[in-house]
Amino acid sequence: MSSLPVQFAGVTVVTKANVYFDGNVVSHTVLFTDAAKKTLGLIRPGSYYFGTAAAERMEIVAGECVVTQKDSKESKTYGAGTYFDVPANSGFTIAVSSGLCEYICSFLP
């Protein structure tokens, strides 16, 4: 379990949304003074594949999703307060069956 923040102070938010899959996945980029970068977003019901260039940590803020890492046949369910890591140059399929899944994506060093 992770301890999810409820807000970020002293950041810059990019106002242009990152829109994927015809608007079914939408996020906004948050830039920190220490050069860290995160995105805050939501996922509507459906199944979506994301490739990764950088390593990422996906923290689930609300809702639930099922994740299958690239090259894996095993799927795992994640709910609010949980997270999963994705290696660089990899990818994952994330599926939401109902409602919205809200997340924080941290780009790892």
N, C-alpha and C positions, 0 to 999 in steps of 0.2 A: 504494500500500500504506500502511496505517496501522500505527502501533505500538500495539497493543492493551494496555491495562493488565491485570494479572492480579488486582489487588485495588484497592479504594478505601478510604482511611483517613479517619476523622473525618466520617462521614456518618450520616444518619438513613435507615433503611429502613422503608418502609411495609409492615406485615406482611400486609395484605389484598391478595391477588393481583388483578391485572387479567386477567380471563378472557374470551376471545373465541372465537367459532366453536365452541361446545360443548366448550370446553376444549382445542381443538387449537392455540391460541396463548395462552400464559400469560406474564405478566411481573410484576415487582415494581418499584415506584418507589423511586428512590434520590434523596435530597435532600442537597445540598451546602451548606456554610456560606456560600458566596458567592451563594446563591440559584439556582445551576444545578440542573437536574433531568434525570435520565436514567431509563430503564427498562432492566432486564436481563431477557431472556426467552428463550423457546424456541418453535419452530414445528414442529409435526408435519407429516407429509406431507399435501399438499393445496394448493389455490390459494385465496388470501384477498385481498380488497380492503380497503385502509385509506385513509380520507380524512384529510387533515391540516389542522389549524387553524394550528399554528405550523410553521415550517421545522424539518426534522429531518435528522440524520445517522444512518444505520443502518450500524453496524460489525458485520461477521460474525465471530464468535468461533470457531465450529466449524460444520462441515457446509457445505452449498451450497444456493443458492437462485437462482431465475430471477426477475428483476424487470422489470415493464413500467410505466413512468411513465404517469400519467393523460395522455390526449390524444396518446399515442405508440403507434406500431405496432411499434417496435423493442423487443426483449427483450434483456436482458444477464444473464449468469451471474456470480454473486459467490460466492467461497469464503472460507475462513478468512483473516483478515488484510486483507480488502478492505472497502470501504465505498461507499455511495451516498448522495447528498443528495436531499431532496425539498423543493420549495418550500412555503411557507405557502399555505393555501387551495387545496390540490391533492390528490394521492393517488397510490397505486401498488397494483399487484397483485403479490403475492409468492407464488411457488410453490416447494414443496419436493417432490422426487420420492421421496426415501427417507431414512430416518434422521431425525435432528433437526437443525435449524438453530438455533444459539444466537446471540444478538445483544445489542448495546448500542445503545439508541436515545437520542441526545442531542438535546434540544430547543434549537434555535439561536436566538440573539437576532434 
